[in-house]
Each structure stands twice: as structure tokens, then as C-alpha cells.
Amino acid sequence: MRALITGANGMLGSALCPLLYSNGYEILPTDINIMDSEMEFLDVRELDKIKLFINKKKPDIVFHLAAETDVDKCELNKEHAFLVNAKGTENVAVCCKDSDIPLVYVSTGAVFDGEKIGGYTEQDIPNPISVYGLSKLEGENTVSSLLSKFYIIRAGWMIGGHNKDKKFVWKIIQLLNNSKEISVVVDKIGSPTFTKDFAKGMIDIVSTGKYGVYHCVNEGICTRFDIAKKIVEFLNKKDVIIKPVTSDAFLLPAPRGKSEALINYNLSLLGINNMKPWQDALREYIREIA
């Protein structure tokens, strides 16, 4: 099977591409930032270029990873957020519809408002409070309205990517390299999602042929503070103090809900909820990069 991957040079793409290859896929990795000669330039904001690429390469499935995932950047530049996350997704979906190709769209727990106690399931109604969440939800709505052959797969707090990692775990590790005391938010909960586990989960979902909406996160719910404590433990930084603070301590452009925690309800229904506990996933990642 020939798979087109958009955003292949990102955190998730670096895990998905080799896994697809090892599972017998012929991969067509694309990005706007070219990593090597095997990767081709493709900007999801350019509909005509996507059409030409698909007509030439004739993929059997598209994994749409390309997105603006910087939540605060999205809040500060709404036009950019919607151009990439909403219009870009529409462009890819239109091309998939024209060529009758299944689409795998990576979405986020940020489509919910964060007011639910506990984790959100696929049956809960999205109600985003940030520009990022709104733009990703518009992408979801476009995919589900244009296509009958689609998988919308929502991730939580993404970890992984090695040198491509610019998210929370990477930031905490950088802080730990230069400080003996750090402050970490304790009043927000979520579901860590290891890129390698998520990539395998995506392939497992696609292999069922059962289209729809899925949550695919590592098992368990935690705070950012919980994650930071585990990072300190796994790095054996016994002399570091982790200070719990509320989110009011950090003035950020984008609002964050109290909860971005997700439950893999539909994976469990299919008997393919193989996502390991978040602590084990984090330990594996820390061992890889330490």
C-alpha cells in the first residue's frame, strides 16, 4: 500500500514514517521543511500542488499530519492557524474525495472545552476555547462532511520526536539542565501521548478498516506537575526541586482548559487499545534521549 504523509518531518512523522515502512507500506513523505532527498516538498495550503502530487503519485491512503501545533502562535495569528489547520485540511480532504482515497487526520484533545471531570470520550461534544482548538475542529468537520472514508484520530499531550521535540518534556529537560528549582503547573490535567505509541495506534486503527473518530492516548491522566516529577525521577535528578504552581503563574496568549484528558473508548470497543501507561511511555522516551 502506498501512503502519502503530510508533515512527515515533524515530531509524529519521524515516528510514523519508519513504522509504516516496516509494516510494508511504500511511503511518500512530504513536508514544507525537507529533511533529505527522499522527502518531497508539499504545502497543504496549495490545493493545486496537492492535486498534482496525488494524481502523479497515486497513493492508496493519506496520513495528514501537517499542522500548526504551536497553541500560542495560533492564538496570536488566527489567520495563519486557520489557513494551515482548517483550509490546509480542506485542501487535502478535497483531493482525497476526488481520488476516492481514505484520509487519516490527526486531531487533538484541544477540541474540547476542558470542563469535564475526567477524560473525554469520542461521544463527547467538542467545544474548543482556543484558536488552535477551533482550527483543528474545523478541520475535523470538513473531513467528516466531505468524506465517507476517513479516520479522525485525536492525540493528547504529545511527547517524542528527539531533536524535533519542542514541547513540554523537551522544555522541562532544558530547564533541568540549567536550574535546581523549577515551577510547574498543577491545575491542568491531560493525557500524555508518545509519538511511537500513537503511530502504532494509527496503523492498528487503519488496519481495521473501520472509519470514524478515535482517541489514541497513553493510559492514565496526569498533570504537568506529575510529568515533571517523573522526568526528574527518570533522569535521577535527586537535587532538583519541583515547585507546584497554578496556571496563573504563567501568562500565555492562548487559554487552556482544565482538562485535555482523553479516554480511548472506541479503541477499547474494537479490542485494540494497546496504549501503554503514560509513565512507561515517558520512561522509554527519556531512556532514548538521555
N, C-alpha and C positions, 0 to 999 in steps of 0.2 A: 504494500500500500504506500502511495506517495503522499507525504504530508507537507503542506506549506505551513511554516511557522512565522508569524509576525512578531517583532520584538524579541528575536532569538538571542540577541546579545545582552539581555537583561538578567536579573537575578534568577528568575524562573527558567528562562530559556537555556541558561547554562546547565541546568539540571535536566530539563525535558529533552533537549536535542540528543544527547548521548543515550538517554534511556529509550527514546523512540528507535534510534538506530539499532540498539541491542535487542529490541523487540521485533526486528525485521522490517521496520519502516524504511523507505527511501525518503530522506529528509531534504527539504528545500528551505534552509534557514534564511531569513531576511531581517533587516533592521535599517534604521537610518544612520546607525553607527556601525561601520563594517569592522569586524574583528579579524577576518582572514579571507583568503581567496575563495573559500568555499561558501562564504556568506554573500548574499546579493543585496543591493540597496533597494529598499521599498518603503515608501512613505504612505501610511494608511490615509493620510489627508488628501491623496491624489487618486481620485476614482479611476481616471483613465489608465494610469500606470498599473493599478491593481488588475484591471480588466485585461490589459495586455499581458501581464505576467501570468495570470491564471489561464488565459487562452493558449499561451505558449507552453507552459509547464504542465498543464492539465493535472493538478493534484486531485487526489481522491478525498481529501479532508483538509480543513484549515484549522489550525490552532492559533487563535487570535490572542496573543499576549501583549501586543504593543499598547501602551497606555502611559498617561501621565499619572504617576502614583505619589508624587510629592503633594501631600494634602494641603500644606500651607501655600505652596506655589499656585495650586488650583484656586484657592480662596482669593488670592491676590490678583489672579489673572483668569477670570471666568471665561473669557473668550477662548483663550488657549485651552483650558480644561475641556470645554465642550467641543472644540474643534478636533482635539485628539480622541477623547474618550467617547463622545457621542457621535459626531459626524464621521470620525475615522471608523468607528464600529459599523455605522450605517453603510459606509462605502464597502467594507468587507462583506457585510451581510447581503447587500445588493448583488455583488459579484457571485457569492455563493448561491443565491437564488437563481441567477441567470444560468449558472452551470450545474445546478442541482447537486451541490456539494454540501455535505454536513459541516457545520461550524461549531467549534468549541470556543466559547467565550469565557474568559477568566474575569470574574467579578469579585465583590468584596462585601464583608460584613458591614461596611460603612453605609450600605443602602438602608439600614435600619436606624431608628432614632435613638436607640440606646436606653430606652426607659424600661424595658422588660427586665424583670428579675430572673436571672438565669440565662441560658442560651437560647438564641433564636433558631427555629427550625425553618424548613422551606415553606411551611404553611403560614408563617407569619407575614403580615403585610408590610412591605418596605415603606419607609417614611424618612428619607435622609435629611440631615440637618446641615450638611456641609456642601459646598460646591462640588467637591470631589465625589461625594456620595450621589449627588443629583446627576452628575455627568455619567457616572457608571450605571445608574439606574436607567437613564435614558437609553444607554447602550443596550441594557437588558431588554427594555420594552421594544426597541427596534428589532432586535434579534428574534424575539418571540412573536412579533406581529408579522415579520416578513417571511420567516422560515418555518417549515414543519420539521426539518431535520436539524436540530440544534441541541447542544448541551451548554447550559449556563452553570458554571462551577464557581462557587464563592469561596474565597480564602479568608483567613483571619490575619493576625499579625505575622507577616512573612519574615522568616529567618532563613539565612543561607546565602549562597552566592559568592562567598570568599571575597575576592578583590572587587566584585561588583556590589557588595553589600554596603548600603549607606543608611540602613535603617537602625532600629533601636539597639539590637545586640551589638552591632558594629560600633555604634556611638558609645555604649557603655564600656566596651573593651578599650576604646580610645581614652575615655575618661580615667579608667583604672590604670592606664599606663602613666598617667601624669598626676594622679591625686590619690590621697589616702582616705578621703571622705567625699562621697557624692550623695546628692539628693535625688530621690526617685519617687515618682507619683504612685500613690497607693489607693486612689479613689476611682480608678477606671479598671474595668475587667475586660478580658478578651481571650481569644484562642490562638496561641502560637501555631504557626503553620510552616513546617520545614519544607523547603523547596523540593528536596529529593522525595519526600513522602507525598507531597502534593502532586508532583509529576507522575509518580506511580499510580496515585489515586485517579488522576485524569485518564491514564491509559486503561485502567481497570473499568472505569465508567464507560469509556468509548467501546470497549470490548463487549459490553452487554448489549449494545445497540438500542438501549432504552433511552430515548431522548427525554429531556426535561431539565429541571433545576435541581442542583445538588449543592450541599455544603460539604467541604472536604478540608477539615482542620485536624490537627493533632488532638488527642483526647485530653480533656481537662480544661478547667477555666482558672485563670490566674490574673493577678495584677502585674503592672510593670515592675513594681517593687519585688514581687515574687521571682520574676525572671532575673532581675539584677542580683538578688541573693544567690540564686543558683549559679549564675555566671561566676560570682566570687568564689563559691564553693568549688566549682569545676576547675577554676584556674588556681585554686589553692592560695588565694589572696587573703590570708588569715588576718593581716594587719589593716584591712580596709574596713571602714565604717560606712554602712548604707543607711542614710537618713530618710525615713518616710515623710513625704510632704503631700499636700493636696495639689491638684492641678492649678489652683490659683497662684502657685509659686512660679509658674511658667506662663507668661503672656504670649500666646500663639495666635496667629491670624485666623485659623480655622477652628470652629467649635468641634469638640469631640463628645460623643455620647457617653453616658455612664458605662454602657456595655456594648462591646462589639463581639461578644461571645456567640459562637455558633454551635449547633448540635448536628451531627451527621445523620439525620433521621432517615433520609432516603437511601443512603449507603447501607444503613443497618437493615432496612426493609429488603434490600437486594442481597444481603448477606456478604457484602464486600467492604464492610467498614474495618479496614486493616490498618488504620492510622494509629501509630503508637502513642503512648502518653507524651505530653509535651516535654516533660523532664528528660525522658530518654532521647528525644529528638534533639533537644538543646545540648545534651551531653555529647551526642555524636558529632554535632556541628563544631562544638568547642574543641573536641579532640582533633578534628580535621584542620582547624586553623591555628591551634595553639603551637 
